[in-house]
Amino acid sequence: MAPNTASEWPNARPRKAGAAPNTQSRLAFLHHSHIFASVIHDILEVKFLEEVTPLSLTLSQFRLLKLIALNGSHQVGEVAVFLGMSPPAATKNLDKLERLGLILRNPSKGDRRATLVTPSARGRRLVREYEALKAGRLSPVLETFEPYEIKRLVDLMKRFSVLMARQENSGGRVCLWCAAYCQPNCAVAGMRGSCPYGQHSKSAQGTRRANEARAPAHAGPTHLTI
């Protein structure tokens, strides 16, 4: 059985002398890995997004919407931290989502100086339709594989991603490489000791709940989360 965390994997070294991939196998890997990455980007992301909405959304903006829709309300400053962008850049993208009617911004009940960002009904519906389209298109493809083949593929993707990230020292910042599909057994979180998004989000939401509990009942509207 494949290990679940980076600490259980050996360093990225050949298992025995002479086991390093030759030039041909390395080129074959690069060839097919780029095809795989392009299929994910061009079809699962760009094409499917264009199919579910006529709105002019960049992938970054849609990922931001998906983050909010799948994981609940956030403060504007938190959004910038989670996505690794500057506050002005985050605000610009949130402005676009608000103009399109996909998110709502309201003062936090516990801190009137802070602004909470929540998905609108339209925003939640767009994310649901996108996820439903993706699931429907993936199902007939995945059905051509045996369950053990899918598990093996997932294990190999996890192992490669974490070893590559660790080798390039890519684990020191909030990443959301999972595209907001946060999972408790995330391999990148295992490499880092915890999920930086989940850790920061849990702490921030705990602080907000404490502030809201101290706030007067009329301090502001309630915020729905998915």
C-alpha positions as a LaTeX table, in Angstrom:
\begin{tabular}{lrrr}
\hline
Residue & $x$ (\AA) & $y$ (\AA) & $z$ (\AA) \\
\hline
Met1 & 0.00 & 0.00 & 0.00 \\
Ala2 & 1.32 & 3.45 & $-0.92$ \\
Pro3 & 2.23 & 5.80 & 1.96 \\
Asn4 & $-0.17$ & 8.65 & 2.79 \\
Thr5 & 2.26 & 11.31 & 3.93 \\
Ala6 & 5.50 & 12.70 & 2.57 \\
Ser7 & 7.38 & 11.61 & 5.69 \\
Glu8 & 6.65 & 7.98 & 4.80 \\
Trp9 & 8.17 & 8.30 & 1.34 \\
Pro10 & 11.89 & 7.90 & 0.74 \\
Asn11 & 13.92 & 10.74 & $-0.68$ \\
Ala12 & 13.73 & 11.15 & $-4.43$ \\
Arg13 & 16.68 & 8.86 & $-5.18$ \\
Pro14 & 16.98 & 5.75 & $-7.37$ \\
Arg15 & 16.15 & 2.63 & $-5.36$ \\
Lys16 & 19.36 & 0.96 & $-6.45$ \\
Ala17 & 22.44 & 1.71 & $-8.50$ \\
Gly18 & 21.68 & 2.14 & $-12.16$ \\
Ala19 & 17.92 & 2.53 & $-11.57$ \\
Ala20 & 17.77 & 6.18 & $-12.65$ \\
Pro21 & 15.50 & 6.77 & $-15.69$ \\
Asn22 & 17.24 & 6.98 & $-19.02$ \\
Thr23 & 16.76 & 9.85 & $-21.46$ \\
Gln24 & 14.01 & 8.11 & $-23.39$ \\
Ser25 & 11.89 & 7.34 & $-20.31$ \\
Arg26 & 12.45 & 10.86 & $-18.97$ \\
Leu27 & 11.26 & 12.39 & $-22.25$ \\
Ala28 & 8.26 & 10.04 & $-22.32$ \\
Phe29 & 7.35 & 11.17 & $-18.80$ \\
Leu30 & 7.65 & 14.84 & $-19.73$ \\
His31 & 5.60 & 14.28 & $-22.88$ \\
His32 & 2.69 & 12.59 & $-21.14$ \\
Ser33 & 2.79 & 14.70 & $-17.99$ \\
His34 & 2.39 & 17.85 & $-20.08$ \\
Ile35 & $-0.47$ & 16.27 & $-22.01$ \\
Phe36 & $-2.12$ & 15.35 & $-18.70$ \\
Ala37 & $-1.67$ & 18.87 & $-17.30$ \\
Ser38 & $-3.03$ & 20.41 & $-20.51$ \\
Val39 & $-6.11$ & 18.15 & $-20.48$ \\
Ile40 & $-6.84$ & 19.16 & $-16.89$ \\
His41 & $-6.43$ & 22.86 & $-17.66$ \\
Asp42 & $-8.01$ & 23.07 & $-21.11$ \\
Ile43 & $-10.93$ & 20.67 & $-20.57$ \\
Leu44 & $-11.73$ & 20.16 & $-16.88$ \\
Glu45 & $-11.20$ & 23.84 & $-16.10$ \\
Val46 & $-11.46$ & 26.20 & $-19.09$ \\
Lys47 & $-13.87$ & 24.28 & $-21.35$ \\
Phe48 & $-16.23$ & 23.17 & $-18.59$ \\
Leu49 & $-16.34$ & 26.68 & $-17.10$ \\
Glu50 & $-17.24$ & 28.11 & $-20.52$ \\
Glu51 & $-20.02$ & 25.52 & $-20.84$ \\
Val52 & $-21.72$ & 26.32 & $-17.53$ \\
Thr53 & $-21.68$ & 30.11 & $-17.74$ \\
Pro54 & $-21.57$ & 32.88 & $-20.36$ \\
Leu55 & $-19.97$ & 35.19 & $-17.79$ \\
Ser56 & $-16.48$ & 36.47 & $-18.48$ \\
Leu57 & $-14.56$ & 34.82 & $-15.65$ \\
Thr58 & $-10.87$ & 34.07 & $-15.44$ \\
Leu59 & $-9.80$ & 30.80 & $-13.86$ \\
Ser60 & $-8.34$ & 32.74 & $-10.93$ \\
Gln61 & $-11.66$ & 34.46 & $-10.34$ \\
Phe62 & $-13.60$ & 31.21 & $-10.56$ \\
Arg63 & $-11.20$ & 29.46 & $-8.19$ \\
Leu64 & $-11.72$ & 32.32 & $-5.79$ \\
Leu65 & $-15.49$ & 31.88 & $-6.07$ \\
Lys66 & $-15.15$ & 28.12 & $-5.60$ \\
Leu67 & $-12.99$ & 28.62 & $-2.52$ \\
Ile68 & $-15.69$ & 30.78 & $-0.95$ \\
Ala69 & $-18.60$ & 28.59 & $-2.09$ \\
Leu70 & $-17.09$ & 25.28 & $-0.97$ \\
Asn71 & $-15.51$ & 26.44 & 2.26 \\
Gly72 & $-17.72$ & 29.18 & 3.69 \\
Ser73 & $-17.41$ & 32.90 & 4.33 \\
His74 & $-14.06$ & 34.66 & 4.53 \\
Gln75 & $-12.72$ & 38.07 & 5.33 \\
Val76 & $-11.21$ & 39.97 & 2.42 \\
Gly77 & $-7.75$ & 39.88 & 4.00 \\
Glu78 & $-7.96$ & 36.10 & 4.43 \\
Val79 & $-8.74$ & 35.65 & 0.74 \\
Ala80 & $-5.48$ & 37.37 & $-0.20$ \\
Val81 & $-3.51$ & 35.17 & 2.23 \\
Phe82 & $-5.13$ & 31.95 & 1.01 \\
Leu83 & $-4.48$ & 32.69 & $-2.66$ \\
Gly84 & $-0.98$ & 34.08 & $-2.17$ \\
Met85 & $-1.85$ & 37.42 & $-3.78$ \\
Ser86 & $-1.67$ & 41.01 & $-2.63$ \\
Pro87 & $-4.74$ & 42.56 & $-0.93$ \\
Pro88 & $-5.27$ & 44.98 & $-3.89$ \\
Ala89 & $-5.22$ & 42.02 & $-6.34$ \\
Ala90 & $-7.67$ & 40.06 & $-4.19$ \\
Thr91 & $-9.94$ & 43.10 & $-3.91$ \\
Lys92 & $-9.89$ & 43.60 & $-7.68$ \\
Asn93 & $-11.00$ & 40.00 & $-8.28$ \\
Leu94 & $-13.66$ & 40.22 & $-5.57$ \\
Asp95 & $-14.96$ & 43.43 & $-7.14$ \\
Lys96 & $-15.45$ & 41.57 & $-10.41$ \\
Leu97 & $-17.28$ & 38.69 & $-8.70$ \\
Glu98 & $-19.52$ & 41.13 & $-6.85$ \\
Arg99 & $-20.39$ & 43.03 & $-10.06$ \\
Leu100 & $-21.40$ & 39.71 & $-11.61$ \\
Gly101 & $-23.66$ & 38.97 & $-8.65$ \\
Leu102 & $-21.66$ & 35.90 & $-7.57$ \\
Ile103 & $-20.60$ & 37.04 & $-4.09$ \\
Leu104 & $-21.89$ & 39.30 & $-1.33$ \\
Arg105 & $-19.83$ & 41.57 & 0.90 \\
Asn106 & $-21.16$ & 42.66 & 4.29 \\
Pro107 & $-19.64$ & 43.95 & 7.54 \\
Ser108 & $-18.68$ & 41.22 & 10.00 \\
Lys109 & $-21.04$ & 40.94 & 12.96 \\
Gly110 & $-18.15$ & 40.75 & 15.41 \\
Asp111 & $-15.96$ & 43.47 & 13.86 \\
Arg112 & $-17.69$ & 46.21 & 11.88 \\
Arg113 & $-14.32$ & 47.24 & 10.41 \\
Ala114 & $-13.94$ & 43.83 & 8.74 \\
Thr115 & $-15.83$ & 42.69 & 5.65 \\
Leu116 & $-17.11$ & 39.16 & 5.17 \\
Val117 & $-17.30$ & 37.67 & 1.69 \\
Thr118 & $-20.00$ & 35.04 & 1.12 \\
Pro119 & $-21.31$ & 33.34 & $-2.04$ \\
Ser120 & $-24.60$ & 34.59 & $-3.45$ \\
Ala121 & $-27.30$ & 32.15 & $-4.50$ \\
Arg122 & $-26.15$ & 32.64 & $-8.09$ \\
Gly123 & $-22.54$ & 31.99 & $-7.14$ \\
Arg124 & $-23.40$ & 28.78 & $-5.28$ \\
Arg125 & $-25.51$ & 27.61 & $-8.21$ \\
Leu126 & $-22.67$ & 28.23 & $-10.68$ \\
Val127 & $-20.22$ & 26.19 & $-8.58$ \\
Arg128 & $-22.76$ & 23.36 & $-8.19$ \\
Glu129 & $-23.41$ & 23.27 & $-11.95$ \\
Tyr130 & $-19.68$ & 23.24 & $-12.70$ \\
Glu131 & $-19.07$ & 20.39 & $-10.24$ \\
Ala132 & $-22.04$ & 18.43 & $-11.62$ \\
Leu133 & $-20.78$ & 18.83 & $-15.20$ \\
Lys134 & $-17.30$ & 17.75 & $-14.19$ \\
Ala135 & $-18.61$ & 14.68 & $-12.35$ \\
Gly136 & $-20.83$ & 13.71 & $-15.28$ \\
Arg137 & $-18.03$ & 13.97 & $-17.82$ \\
Leu138 & $-15.47$ & 12.22 & $-15.62$ \\
Ser139 & $-17.67$ & 9.25 & $-14.74$ \\
Pro140 & $-17.63$ & 7.47 & $-18.14$ \\
Val141 & $-13.85$ & 7.96 & $-18.34$ \\
Leu142 & $-13.18$ & 6.64 & $-14.84$ \\
Glu143 & $-15.50$ & 3.68 & $-15.48$ \\
Thr144 & $-13.02$ & 2.39 & $-18.05$ \\
Phe145 & $-10.50$ & 1.86 & $-15.22$ \\
Glu146 & $-10.55$ & $-0.77$ & $-12.52$ \\
Pro147 & $-10.82$ & 0.61 & $-8.96$ \\
Tyr148 & $-7.28$ & $-0.54$ & $-8.16$ \\
Glu149 & $-5.98$ & 1.32 & $-11.23$ \\
Ile150 & $-7.58$ & 4.57 & $-10.09$ \\
Lys151 & $-6.17$ & 4.14 & $-6.60$ \\
Arg152 & $-2.72$ & 3.40 & $-8.01$ \\
Leu153 & $-2.90$ & 6.47 & $-10.24$ \\
Val154 & $-3.92$ & 8.66 & $-7.30$ \\
Asp155 & $-1.10$ & 7.27 & $-5.16$ \\
Leu156 & 1.47 & 7.95 & $-7.88$ \\
Met157 & 0.20 & 11.48 & $-8.50$ \\
Lys158 & 0.38 & 12.21 & $-4.75$ \\
Arg159 & 3.87 & 10.81 & $-4.46$ \\
Phe160 & 5.25 & 12.65 & $-7.47$ \\
Ser161 & 3.63 & 15.98 & $-6.53$ \\
Val162 & 4.92 & 15.95 & $-2.97$ \\
Leu163 & 8.44 & 14.81 & $-3.84$ \\
Met164 & 8.70 & 17.44 & $-6.59$ \\
Ala165 & 7.38 & 20.19 & $-4.31$ \\
Arg166 & 9.72 & 19.15 & $-1.50$ \\
Gln167 & 12.73 & 19.08 & $-3.81$ \\
Glu168 & 11.97 & 22.58 & $-5.08$ \\
Asn169 & 11.27 & 23.90 & $-1.56$ \\
Ser170 & 7.71 & 24.82 & $-2.59$ \\
Gly171 & 6.14 & 24.06 & 0.77 \\
Gly172 & 6.62 & 27.33 & 2.63 \\
Arg173 & 3.57 & 29.27 & 1.47 \\
Val174 & $-0.17$ & 28.85 & 1.33 \\
Cys175 & $-0.78$ & 27.04 & $-1.92$ \\
Leu176 & $-4.34$ & 25.83 & $-2.57$ \\
Trp177 & $-2.80$ & 23.61 & $-5.22$ \\
Cys178 & $-5.83$ & 21.40 & $-4.62$ \\
Ala179 & $-8.03$ & 24.08 & $-6.27$ \\
Ala180 & $-10.15$ & 24.31 & $-3.09$ \\
Tyr181 & $-10.93$ & 20.55 & $-3.03$ \\
Cys182 & $-9.68$ & 20.46 & 0.56 \\
Gln183 & $-9.24$ & 16.94 & 1.94 \\
Pro184 & $-8.15$ & 15.87 & 5.44 \\
Asn185 & $-5.52$ & 13.47 & 4.05 \\
Cys186 & $-3.92$ & 15.95 & 1.63 \\
Ala187 & $-0.39$ & 14.84 & 0.71 \\
Val188 & 0.91 & 18.42 & 0.54 \\
Ala189 & $-0.49$ & 19.04 & 4.02 \\
Gly190 & 1.37 & 15.92 & 5.15 \\
Met191 & 4.58 & 17.37 & 3.74 \\
Arg192 & 4.05 & 20.63 & 5.59 \\
Gly193 & 2.72 & 19.18 & 8.82 \\
Ser194 & $-0.76$ & 20.65 & 8.28 \\
Cys195 & $-2.93$ & 22.28 & 5.64 \\
Pro196 & $-2.03$ & 25.99 & 5.75 \\
Tyr197 & $-5.45$ & 26.94 & 4.41 \\
Gly198 & $-7.33$ & 24.73 & 6.86 \\
Gln199 & $-5.19$ & 25.85 & 9.79 \\
His200 & $-5.57$ & 29.54 & 9.01 \\
Ser201 & $-9.26$ & 29.20 & 8.14 \\
Lys202 & $-10.09$ & 27.31 & 11.37 \\
Ser203 & $-8.27$ & 29.91 & 13.46 \\
Ala204 & $-9.90$ & 32.84 & 11.65 \\
Gln205 & $-13.38$ & 31.34 & 11.84 \\
Gly206 & $-12.92$ & 30.62 & 15.55 \\
Thr207 & $-11.98$ & 34.25 & 16.12 \\
Arg208 & $-15.01$ & 35.44 & 14.14 \\
Arg209 & $-17.36$ & 33.19 & 16.11 \\
Ala210 & $-15.96$ & 34.52 & 19.38 \\
Asn211 & $-16.38$ & 38.11 & 18.19 \\
Glu212 & $-19.92$ & 37.43 & 16.99 \\
Ala213 & $-20.85$ & 35.88 & 20.32 \\
Arg214 & $-19.83$ & 39.11 & 22.05 \\
Ala215 & $-21.59$ & 41.33 & 19.49 \\
Pro216 & $-25.15$ & 42.67 & 19.96 \\
Ala217 & $-27.87$ & 40.64 & 18.25 \\
His218 & $-28.65$ & 43.48 & 15.81 \\
Ala219 & $-25.03$ & 43.98 & 14.75 \\
Gly220 & $-25.50$ & 42.64 & 11.23 \\
Pro221 & $-26.96$ & 40.00 & 8.91 \\
Thr222 & $-26.31$ & 36.31 & 9.28 \\
His223 & $-24.04$ & 34.68 & 6.68 \\
Leu224 & $-24.86$ & 31.42 & 4.99 \\
Thr225 & $-22.17$ & 28.90 & 4.24 \\
Ile226 & $-22.28$ & 25.82 & 2.07 \\
\hline
\end{tabular}
